Amino acid sequence: MEASRVSPPVALPPASRSESTGVRQVIADYVELTKPKVQSLLLLTTVCTMEIAGDPSAGLIALTVLGGYLSAGGAGAVNHYFDRDIDAMMPRTADRPVPSGRVSPRAALIYGIVLAALSFVLLTSAVNLLAASLAFSGFLGYVFVYTIWLKRRTPQNIVIGGAAGAIPPLVGWAAVTGGLAGMPIYLFAIVFFWTPPHFWALSLLMKDEYARVGVPMLPVVRGERETRKQILLYSILLYAVTQLPFCAGGLGTVYLVSSLVLGALFIAGAVVLYRRADRRSALRLYLFSLAYLALLFAAMVVDVKL
């Protein structure tokens, strides 16, 4: 009977619980610095491109994704460092690790640089130099071209700076083939032209915050009507660009049908936003744009593997 008695759970002392919570918070903060939500979709384009390029092993995919995450995560951390002043003034970003004081600016900067260096070493040693160089160019583009040079100077910041976010397909193709060709350039162009309407839909929702901190996003400088017009124009351009892989003979009917349907839906959403000019339509288009890119690249893989 004595042996069958259940011992009461042992409660951790308050100090131990506090230390455990503190460690979890530190880990969470350093993960947040890498902007994992932003990265997830772009890394998906890397994996899909690798499958389009050939038959990569699971190990190669894992190493390429890890290298890409380290590079883009490093860029995100350095972005946190440079944007800490405006992040502190916007309710949406005030609780980020650096402006909240949980991570020092110096630590965020060093962390970002170390991640980028680790990415280059990993990709060079385990994948190839071209993939490593392309990933590093994405890091440099996001930090120096978008964050430091363009973001606070021109409403075209996301158009030009968006090239850095379009690098993952190039990295994925180079990882599998060791080179570049027409197809990865088309995939780069798709992500490049997808970025402005995707981001401008979000910026319509955040217009007041950007205006408060003096960031010249398109709705702040040119107004909401012009932004909606540009979203519609870029949606049409995106539709045209997505036909290039089929027209060049790289992809077939499955992709063609998918790109036509998804493109028509994207343009329809942009038309609705242009006519209604409300926050609900902007949010719907923003959310759809996320699904759009994922489904478009998934359709490419299905087309190639069938």
Salt bridges, closest charged atoms under 4 A:
GLU2 OE1 - ARG5 NH1 2.87
ASP29 OD2 - ARG102 NE 2.90
GLU51 OE1 - LYS305 NZ 3.23
ASP55 OD1 - LYS305 NZ 2.96
ASP83 OD2 - LYS151 NZ 2.59
ASP83 OD1 - ARG152 NH2 3.26
ASP85 OD1 - ARG152 NH2 2.86
ASP87 OD2 - ARG96 NH1 3.31
ASP95 OD1 - ARG102 NH1 3.09
GLU209 OE1 - ARG92 NE 3.71
GLU224 OE2 - LYS207 NZ 3.65
GLU226 OE2 - ARG222 NH2 3.40
